[in-house]
Amino acid sequence: MSNFCSDAKFKKKLLKINSINFFLDYFKCSSLRNSFTFAPYIMGPTLKTIEYFLPKKILTNEDLAKEFGKDSQNIFKNTGILKRHIRNKKQIGSDLGFQAAKKLLKKNPNYLSKIDFLIFCSEGLDYKAPTTASVIHYRLGLNQNCGCIDMPMGCAGYVYGLSLAKSMILSNDVSCILFIAADIPSSVIHSEDFNLRSLFGDAGTATIIENSESGKIGNFVFGNDGSGAKNLCVERGSTRAPLDKEYLELHKKQVGNLAHGRMTMNGMEITRFSLEKVPLLLNETLKKNKLTFDEIDLFVFHQASIIILDSLKRKCKIPDSKFYVYLEAVGNTVSCTIPIALFNAEKENRLKRGDVVMLIGFGVGYSWGGTILHY
């Protein structure tokens, strides 16, 4: 032991240290132990709490079956969904996100003065300017020494937002972030599009990411392939393809004339993309975080559809006990699916503090991202 504690040999060994546990083994050397003060906890970005809000209006399988002449059981079999929550005519994404944040702050009022940055993720922003995050910030009554930014992303948006929050906290520029995700896909779906209406629902979520001693957010893997943009796209209603009289006349019988644009989806191509990219993403996320498959306690993927989720579960060989699905009561809520799933997994005791959770987001873009939560 005395030889190990010589300066030259110790410095050489120290270069090889790659974990705290390894360091602790060496720290048994008495001549060194008294020279250092070791902190048992390391501060880092942590997902602290989640809340979500759903509009009151509900669209059931029975409603769809009656309107389209379908069988309600077959709708459930093909989607894994029993009902979806649909906004009223006056509600937009920021309203749902605001209500989710309001719920969170009511339960955790101490965060009202602590939040020093707000991220808003949505594909349905209030304006081209100013940022919707700024509008929500004012509505919530947050401190003025708080930054605000919009992030117009869809299915992978929650994973991307966590990465942004983590990076900002590690920069030491902020310490407590309110991350709101909210989407209203029903506003861009044609009333006669059975496939999309049976799949999507509206929702808003709010998450606190804070510098903390408990838990952590792991390393991220990202990917993008713009060649698939047209396979899931909201056409019209934006800068490249603004609305015109012909479009408004064509959709005059739709709610709001589909003035936010119209969603189109090539379901076969979306499924093909998902089955090709997600298994690779899973393995890359494990590698990036130096974990094995068996070390993951729970896999939480973007809740696309039951067909895609079941296919991915089989292809990735994930046991049922480690794969969480929450589709029945809400449908595909775009950027909100992962936080809603995390909230309910914990509520159902499928997820507990200390678990290692893999998050996988994928979809519109094409874009995809994965990370690990040490919950």
LOZA-675058 format. One record per residue (C-alpha): x, y, z; residue number from 1; residue in one letter. Coordinates in steps of 0.5 Angstrom, whole numbers. Layout:
! LOZA-675058
rec east=X; north=Y; up=Z; k=NUM; r=a
...
END
This chain:
! LOZA-675058
rec east=0; north=0; up=0; k=1; r=m
rec east=6; north=5; up=2; k=2; r=s
rec east=9; north=4; up=-5; k=3; r=n
rec east=2; north=5; up=-9; k=4; r=f
rec east=2; north=12; up=-5; k=5; r=c
rec east=8; north=14; up=-8; k=6; r=s
rec east=7; north=21; up=-12; k=7; r=d
rec east=9; north=18; up=-18; k=8; r=a
rec east=5; north=11; up=-18; k=9; r=k
rec east=-1; north=15; up=-16; k=10; r=f
rec east=-1; north=20; up=-21; k=11; r=k
rec east=0; north=14; up=-26; k=12; r=k
rec east=-6; north=10; up=-23; k=13; r=k
rec east=-10; north=16; up=-23; k=14; r=l
rec east=-10; north=17; up=-30; k=15; r=l
rec east=-14; north=11; up=-31; k=16; r=k
rec east=-19; north=12; up=-26; k=17; r=i
rec east=-26; north=12; up=-30; k=18; r=n
rec east=-31; north=11; up=-24; k=19; r=s
rec east=-33; north=14; up=-17; k=20; r=i
rec east=-33; north=7; up=-15; k=21; r=n
rec east=-26; north=6; up=-17; k=22; r=f
rec east=-24; north=12; up=-14; k=23; r=f
rec east=-26; north=10; up=-7; k=24; r=l
rec east=-22; north=3; up=-8; k=25; r=d
rec east=-16; north=7; up=-8; k=26; r=y
rec east=-18; north=12; up=-3; k=27; r=f
rec east=-17; north=7; up=2; k=28; r=k
rec east=-10; north=9; up=3; k=29; r=c
rec east=-10; north=13; up=9; k=30; r=s
rec east=-4; north=18; up=7; k=31; r=s
rec east=-9; north=20; up=2; k=32; r=l
rec east=-16; north=20; up=5; k=33; r=r
rec east=-14; north=25; up=10; k=34; r=n
rec east=-12; north=30; up=5; k=35; r=s
rec east=-19; north=30; up=1; k=36; r=f
rec east=-26; north=32; up=2; k=37; r=t
rec east=-30; north=27; up=-2; k=38; r=f
rec east=-37; north=29; up=-3; k=39; r=a
rec east=-42; north=23; up=-3; k=40; r=p
rec east=-47; north=26; up=-8; k=41; r=y
rec east=-46; north=30; up=-15; k=42; r=i
rec east=-50; north=35; up=-17; k=43; r=m
rec east=-53; north=34; up=-24; k=44; r=g
rec east=-60; north=35; up=-28; k=45; r=p
rec east=-65; north=31; up=-26; k=46; r=t
rec east=-73; north=30; up=-28; k=47; r=l
rec east=-76; north=32; up=-22; k=48; r=k
rec east=-84; north=32; up=-23; k=49; r=t
rec east=-89; north=32; up=-29; k=50; r=i
rec east=-96; north=34; up=-30; k=51; r=e
rec east=-101; north=34; up=-36; k=52; r=y
rec east=-107; north=36; up=-38; k=53; r=f
rec east=-113; north=34; up=-43; k=54; r=l
rec east=-119; north=37; up=-46; k=55; r=p
rec east=-126; north=35; up=-43; k=56; r=k
rec east=-128; north=33; up=-50; k=57; r=k
rec east=-127; north=26; up=-51; k=58; r=i
rec east=-128; north=22; up=-58; k=59; r=l
rec east=-129; north=15; up=-57; k=60; r=t
rec east=-129; north=9; up=-61; k=61; r=n
rec east=-136; north=8; up=-61; k=62; r=e
rec east=-137; north=15; up=-64; k=63; r=d
rec east=-132; north=14; up=-70; k=64; r=l
rec east=-135; north=7; up=-71; k=65; r=a
rec east=-142; north=11; up=-72; k=66; r=k
rec east=-139; north=16; up=-76; k=67; r=e
rec east=-135; north=12; up=-81; k=68; r=f
rec east=-139; north=5; up=-81; k=69; r=g
rec east=-133; north=2; up=-77; k=70; r=k
rec east=-133; north=-4; up=-72; k=71; r=d
rec east=-131; north=-1; up=-65; k=72; r=s
rec east=-127; north=-7; up=-63; k=73; r=q
rec east=-123; north=-7; up=-69; k=74; r=n
rec east=-121; north=0; up=-68; k=75; r=i
rec east=-118; north=-1; up=-62; k=76; r=f
rec east=-115; north=-8; up=-64; k=77; r=k
rec east=-111; north=-3; up=-70; k=78; r=n
rec east=-110; north=3; up=-65; k=79; r=t
rec east=-109; north=0; up=-58; k=80; r=g
rec east=-114; north=7; up=-57; k=81; r=i
rec east=-121; north=7; up=-53; k=82; r=l
rec east=-121; north=14; up=-53; k=83; r=k
rec east=-118; north=21; up=-55; k=84; r=r
rec east=-119; north=28; up=-52; k=85; r=h
rec east=-120; north=33; up=-57; k=86; r=i
rec east=-119; north=41; up=-56; k=87; r=r
rec east=-125; north=46; up=-56; k=88; r=n
rec east=-125; north=51; up=-62; k=89; r=k
rec east=-122; north=56; up=-57; k=90; r=k
rec east=-117; north=52; up=-55; k=91; r=q
rec east=-110; north=52; up=-58; k=92; r=i
rec east=-103; north=48; up=-56; k=93; r=g
rec east=-101; north=54; up=-51; k=94; r=s
rec east=-107; north=53; up=-47; k=95; r=d
rec east=-106; north=46; up=-46; k=96; r=l
rec east=-99; north=47; up=-44; k=97; r=g
rec east=-101; north=53; up=-39; k=98; r=f
rec east=-106; north=49; up=-36; k=99; r=q
rec east=-101; north=43; up=-35; k=100; r=a
rec east=-96; north=48; up=-32; k=101; r=a
rec east=-101; north=51; up=-27; k=102; r=k
rec east=-103; north=44; up=-24; k=103; r=k
rec east=-95; north=43; up=-23; k=104; r=l
rec east=-94; north=49; up=-20; k=105; r=l
rec east=-101; north=49; up=-15; k=106; r=k
rec east=-98; north=42; up=-13; k=107; r=k
rec east=-91; north=45; up=-12; k=108; r=n
rec east=-91; north=52; up=-11; k=109; r=p
rec east=-84; north=53; up=-9; k=110; r=n
rec east=-82; north=52; up=-16; k=111; r=y
rec east=-86; north=59; up=-18; k=112; r=l
rec east=-80; north=63; up=-16; k=113; r=s
rec east=-74; north=58; up=-18; k=114; r=k
rec east=-76; north=57; up=-25; k=115; r=i
rec east=-70; north=61; up=-29; k=116; r=d
rec east=-72; north=58; up=-36; k=117; r=f
rec east=-78; north=56; up=-40; k=118; r=l
rec east=-78; north=51; up=-46; k=119; r=i
rec east=-84; north=51; up=-50; k=120; r=f
rec east=-84; north=45; up=-55; k=121; r=c
rec east=-90; north=45; up=-60; k=122; r=s
rec east=-92; north=44; up=-67; k=123; r=e
rec east=-98; north=49; up=-66; k=124; r=g
rec east=-95; north=56; up=-64; k=125; r=l
rec east=-99; north=62; up=-62; k=126; r=d
rec east=-95; north=67; up=-67; k=127; r=y
rec east=-89; north=67; up=-71; k=128; r=k
rec east=-87; north=72; up=-66; k=129; r=a
rec east=-87; north=73; up=-61; k=130; r=p
rec east=-85; north=66; up=-58; k=131; r=t
rec east=-90; north=63; up=-55; k=132; r=t
rec east=-86; north=61; up=-49; k=133; r=a
rec east=-86; north=69; up=-47; k=134; r=s
rec east=-94; north=69; up=-47; k=135; r=v
rec east=-94; north=63; up=-43; k=136; r=i
rec east=-89; north=66; up=-38; k=137; r=h
rec east=-93; north=72; up=-37; k=138; r=y
rec east=-99; north=68; up=-36; k=139; r=r
rec east=-96; north=64; up=-31; k=140; r=l
rec east=-93; north=70; up=-27; k=141; r=g
rec east=-86; north=67; up=-27; k=142; r=l
rec east=-80; north=72; up=-25; k=143; r=n
rec east=-77; north=76; up=-31; k=144; r=q
rec east=-70; north=74; up=-30; k=145; r=n
rec east=-73; north=68; up=-34; k=146; r=c
rec east=-71; north=66; up=-41; k=147; r=g
rec east=-76; north=63; up=-46; k=148; r=c
rec east=-75; north=59; up=-52; k=149; r=i
rec east=-80; north=56; up=-57; k=150; r=d
rec east=-78; north=49; up=-60; k=151; r=m
rec east=-82; north=47; up=-66; k=152; r=p
rec east=-82; north=39; up=-66; k=153; r=m
rec east=-86; north=33; up=-66; k=154; r=g
rec east=-86; north=26; up=-64; k=155; r=c
rec east=-78; north=26; up=-62; k=156; r=a
rec east=-79; north=33; up=-58; k=157; r=g
rec east=-79; north=31; up=-51; k=158; r=y
rec east=-73; north=28; up=-52; k=159; r=v
rec east=-70; north=34; up=-55; k=160; r=y
rec east=-72; north=38; up=-50; k=161; r=g
rec east=-69; north=34; up=-44; k=162; r=l
rec east=-63; north=35; up=-48; k=163; r=s
rec east=-63; north=42; up=-49; k=164; r=l
rec east=-65; north=43; up=-41; k=165; r=a
rec east=-59; north=38; up=-39; k=166; r=k
rec east=-54; north=42; up=-43; k=167; r=s
rec east=-57; north=49; up=-40; k=168; r=m
rec east=-56; north=47; up=-33; k=169; r=i
rec east=-49; north=44; up=-34; k=170; r=l
rec east=-47; north=51; up=-37; k=171; r=s
rec east=-49; north=53; up=-30; k=172; r=n
rec east=-53; north=59; up=-33; k=173; r=d
rec east=-59; north=56; up=-30; k=174; r=v
rec east=-61; north=52; up=-25; k=175; r=s
rec east=-69; north=50; up=-26; k=176; r=c
rec east=-73; north=49; up=-32; k=177; r=i
rec east=-80; north=49; up=-34; k=178; r=l
rec east=-81; north=45; up=-40; k=179; r=f
rec east=-88; north=45; up=-43; k=180; r=i
rec east=-90; north=40; up=-49; k=181; r=a
rec east=-97; north=41; up=-52; k=182; r=a
rec east=-100; north=39; up=-59; k=183; r=d
rec east=-107; north=39; up=-62; k=184; r=i
rec east=-106; north=35; up=-68; k=185; r=p
rec east=-114; north=35; up=-68; k=186; r=s
rec east=-113; north=42; up=-71; k=187; r=s
rec east=-110; north=40; up=-77; k=188; r=v
rec east=-114; north=33; up=-79; k=189; r=i
rec east=-119; north=33; up=-84; k=190; r=h
rec east=-126; north=31; up=-81; k=191; r=s
rec east=-127; north=25; up=-86; k=192; r=e
rec east=-120; north=22; up=-85; k=193; r=d
rec east=-121; north=16; up=-81; k=194; r=f
rec east=-114; north=14; up=-80; k=195; r=n
rec east=-112; north=20; up=-77; k=196; r=l
rec east=-118; north=22; up=-73; k=197; r=r
rec east=-117; north=15; up=-69; k=198; r=s
rec east=-110; north=15; up=-68; k=199; r=l
rec east=-109; north=22; up=-65; k=200; r=f
rec east=-111; north=26; up=-59; k=201; r=g
rec east=-109; north=33; up=-56; k=202; r=d
rec east=-106; north=34; up=-49; k=203; r=a
rec east=-101; north=39; up=-45; k=204; r=g
rec east=-95; north=37; up=-41; k=205; r=t
rec east=-91; north=40; up=-36; k=206; r=a
rec east=-84; north=38; up=-33; k=207; r=t
rec east=-79; north=41; up=-28; k=208; r=i
rec east=-72; north=39; up=-30; k=209; r=i
rec east=-67; north=42; up=-24; k=210; r=e
rec east=-60; north=41; up=-21; k=211; r=n
rec east=-61; north=36; up=-16; k=212; r=s
rec east=-57; north=31; up=-12; k=213; r=e
rec east=-62; north=25; up=-14; k=214; r=s
rec east=-62; north=22; up=-21; k=215; r=g
rec east=-59; north=24; up=-27; k=216; r=k
rec east=-61; north=25; up=-34; k=217; r=i
rec east=-56; north=21; up=-39; k=218; r=g
rec east=-52; north=22; up=-45; k=219; r=n
rec east=-56; north=23; up=-52; k=220; r=f
rec east=-56; north=20; up=-59; k=221; r=v
rec east=-60; north=24; up=-64; k=222; r=f
rec east=-62; north=23; up=-72; k=223; r=g
rec east=-65; north=26; up=-77; k=224; r=n
rec east=-67; north=24; up=-85; k=225; r=d
rec east=-71; north=30; up=-88; k=226; r=g
rec east=-72; north=25; up=-94; k=227; r=s
rec east=-78; north=23; up=-90; k=228; r=g
rec east=-81; north=30; up=-89; k=229; r=a
rec east=-87; north=29; up=-94; k=230; r=k
rec east=-89; north=22; up=-90; k=231; r=n
rec east=-92; north=26; up=-84; k=232; r=l
rec east=-93; north=33; up=-86; k=233; r=c
rec east=-98; north=39; up=-84; k=234; r=v
rec east=-99; north=42; up=-91; k=235; r=e
rec east=-101; north=49; up=-92; k=236; r=r
rec east=-102; north=55; up=-87; k=237; r=g
rec east=-94; north=57; up=-86; k=238; r=s
rec east=-89; north=61; up=-90; k=239; r=t
rec east=-88; north=56; up=-96; k=240; r=r
rec east=-95; north=54; up=-97; k=241; r=a
rec east=-99; north=60; up=-94; k=242; r=p
rec east=-107; north=59; up=-95; k=243; r=l
rec east=-111; north=62; up=-101; k=244; r=d
rec east=-118; north=63; up=-103; k=245; r=k
rec east=-118; north=56; up=-106; k=246; r=e
rec east=-116; north=52; up=-100; k=247; r=y
rec east=-121; north=56; up=-95; k=248; r=l
rec east=-126; north=55; up=-100; k=249; r=e
rec east=-124; north=47; up=-101; k=250; r=l
rec east=-125; north=46; up=-93; k=251; r=h
rec east=-130; north=51; up=-91; k=252; r=k
rec east=-134; north=46; up=-88; k=253; r=k
rec east=-128; north=44; up=-83; k=254; r=q
rec east=-127; north=47; up=-76; k=255; r=v
rec east=-124; north=53; up=-77; k=256; r=g
rec east=-123; north=52; up=-85; k=257; r=n
rec east=-117; north=48; up=-83; k=258; r=l
rec east=-113; north=54; up=-83; k=259; r=a
rec east=-108; north=51; up=-79; k=260; r=h
rec east=-106; north=47; up=-85; k=261; r=g
rec east=-108; north=39; up=-86; k=262; r=r
rec east=-104; north=33; up=-84; k=263; r=m
rec east=-102; north=28; up=-89; k=264; r=t
rec east=-99; north=21; up=-87; k=265; r=m
rec east=-96; north=15; up=-91; k=266; r=n
rec east=-97; north=10; up=-85; k=267; r=g
rec east=-93; north=4; up=-89; k=268; r=m
rec east=-87; north=9; up=-89; k=269; r=e
rec east=-88; north=11; up=-82; k=270; r=i
rec east=-88; north=4; up=-80; k=271; r=t
rec east=-82; north=2; up=-84; k=272; r=r
rec east=-78; north=8; up=-82; k=273; r=f
rec east=-80; north=6; up=-74; k=274; r=s
rec east=-78; north=-1; up=-75; k=275; r=l
rec east=-71; north=1; up=-79; k=276; r=e
rec east=-69; north=6; up=-74; k=277; r=k
rec east=-71; north=5; up=-67; k=278; r=v
rec east=-67; north=-2; up=-66; k=279; r=p
rec east=-61; north=2; up=-68; k=280; r=l
rec east=-62; north=8; up=-64; k=281; r=l
rec east=-64; north=3; up=-58; k=282; r=l
rec east=-57; north=0; up=-59; k=283; r=n
rec east=-53; north=6; up=-60; k=284; r=e
rec east=-57; north=9; up=-53; k=285; r=t
rec east=-54; north=3; up=-49; k=286; r=l
rec east=-47; north=4; up=-52; k=287; r=k
rec east=-47; north=12; up=-51; k=288; r=k
rec east=-49; north=11; up=-44; k=289; r=n
rec east=-44; north=5; up=-42; k=290; r=k
rec east=-50; north=0; up=-41; k=291; r=l
rec east=-53; north=-7; up=-42; k=292; r=t
rec east=-60; north=-9; up=-45; k=293; r=f
rec east=-61; north=-12; up=-38; k=294; r=d
rec east=-59; north=-6; up=-34; k=295; r=e
rec east=-65; north=-2; up=-37; k=296; r=i
rec east=-71; north=-3; up=-32; k=297; r=d
rec east=-76; north=0; up=-36; k=298; r=l
rec east=-77; north=2; up=-44; k=299; r=f
rec east=-81; north=8; up=-45; k=300; r=v
rec east=-82; north=10; up=-53; k=301; r=f
rec east=-86; north=15; up=-56; k=302; r=h
rec east=-93; north=12; up=-56; k=303; r=q
rec east=-94; north=12; up=-64; k=304; r=a
rec east=-99; north=6; up=-65; k=305; r=s
rec east=-100; north=-1; up=-62; k=306; r=i
rec east=-98; north=-4; up=-68; k=307; r=i
rec east=-91; north=0; up=-68; k=308; r=i
rec east=-90; north=-1; up=-61; k=309; r=l
rec east=-92; north=-8; up=-61; k=310; r=d
rec east=-87; north=-9; up=-67; k=311; r=s
rec east=-82; north=-6; up=-64; k=312; r=l
rec east=-82; north=-10; up=-58; k=313; r=k
rec east=-82; north=-16; up=-61; k=314; r=r
rec east=-76; north=-14; up=-66; k=315; r=k
rec east=-72; north=-11; up=-60; k=316; r=c
rec east=-74; north=-17; up=-56; k=317; r=k
rec east=-76; north=-13; up=-50; k=318; r=i
rec east=-80; north=-17; up=-45; k=319; r=p
rec east=-87; north=-14; up=-43; k=320; r=d
rec east=-85; north=-13; up=-36; k=321; r=s
rec east=-80; north=-8; up=-38; k=322; r=k
rec east=-84; north=-5; up=-44; k=323; r=f
rec east=-89; north=1; up=-42; k=324; r=y
rec east=-95; north=3; up=-46; k=325; r=v
rec east=-100; north=8; up=-45; k=326; r=y
rec east=-105; north=9; up=-51; k=327; r=l
rec east=-112; north=7; up=-49; k=328; r=e
rec east=-114; north=13; up=-45; k=329; r=a
rec east=-111; north=19; up=-49; k=330; r=v
rec east=-108; north=16; up=-56; k=331; r=g
rec east=-102; north=19; up=-60; k=332; r=n
rec east=-101; north=26; up=-57; k=333; r=t
rec east=-95; north=27; up=-61; k=334; r=v
rec east=-89; north=31; up=-56; k=335; r=s
rec east=-93; north=29; up=-50; k=336; r=c
rec east=-93; north=22; up=-50; k=337; r=t
rec east=-87; north=20; up=-47; k=338; r=i
rec east=-88; north=25; up=-41; k=339; r=p
rec east=-95; north=22; up=-40; k=340; r=i
rec east=-93; north=15; up=-40; k=341; r=a
rec east=-88; north=17; up=-35; k=342; r=l
rec east=-93; north=20; up=-30; k=343; r=f
rec east=-97; north=14; up=-31; k=344; r=n
rec east=-92; north=9; up=-30; k=345; r=a
rec east=-90; north=12; up=-24; k=346; r=e
rec east=-97; north=12; up=-22; k=347; r=k
rec east=-98; north=5; up=-23; k=348; r=e
rec east=-92; north=3; up=-20; k=349; r=n
rec east=-88; north=1; up=-26; k=350; r=r
rec east=-83; north=6; up=-25; k=351; r=l
rec east=-80; north=8; up=-18; k=352; r=k
rec east=-74; north=12; up=-16; k=353; r=r
rec east=-68; north=9; up=-18; k=354; r=g
rec east=-70; north=6; up=-24; k=355; r=d
rec east=-66; north=6; up=-30; k=356; r=v
rec east=-71; north=8; up=-36; k=357; r=v
rec east=-69; north=9; up=-43; k=358; r=m
rec east=-73; north=14; up=-47; k=359; r=l
rec east=-74; north=14; up=-55; k=360; r=i
rec east=-77; north=19; up=-59; k=361; r=g
rec east=-78; north=18; up=-66; k=362; r=f
rec east=-83; north=21; up=-72; k=363; r=g
rec east=-84; north=27; up=-76; k=364; r=v
rec east=-78; north=30; up=-79; k=365; r=g
rec east=-76; north=24; up=-80; k=366; r=y
rec east=-73; north=25; up=-73; k=367; r=s
rec east=-71; north=21; up=-67; k=368; r=w
rec east=-67; north=21; up=-61; k=369; r=g
rec east=-66; north=17; up=-55; k=370; r=g
rec east=-63; north=18; up=-48; k=371; r=t
rec east=-63; north=15; up=-41; k=372; r=i
rec east=-66; north=17; up=-34; k=373; r=l
rec east=-63; north=15; up=-28; k=374; r=h
rec east=-70; north=16; up=-25; k=375; r=y
END
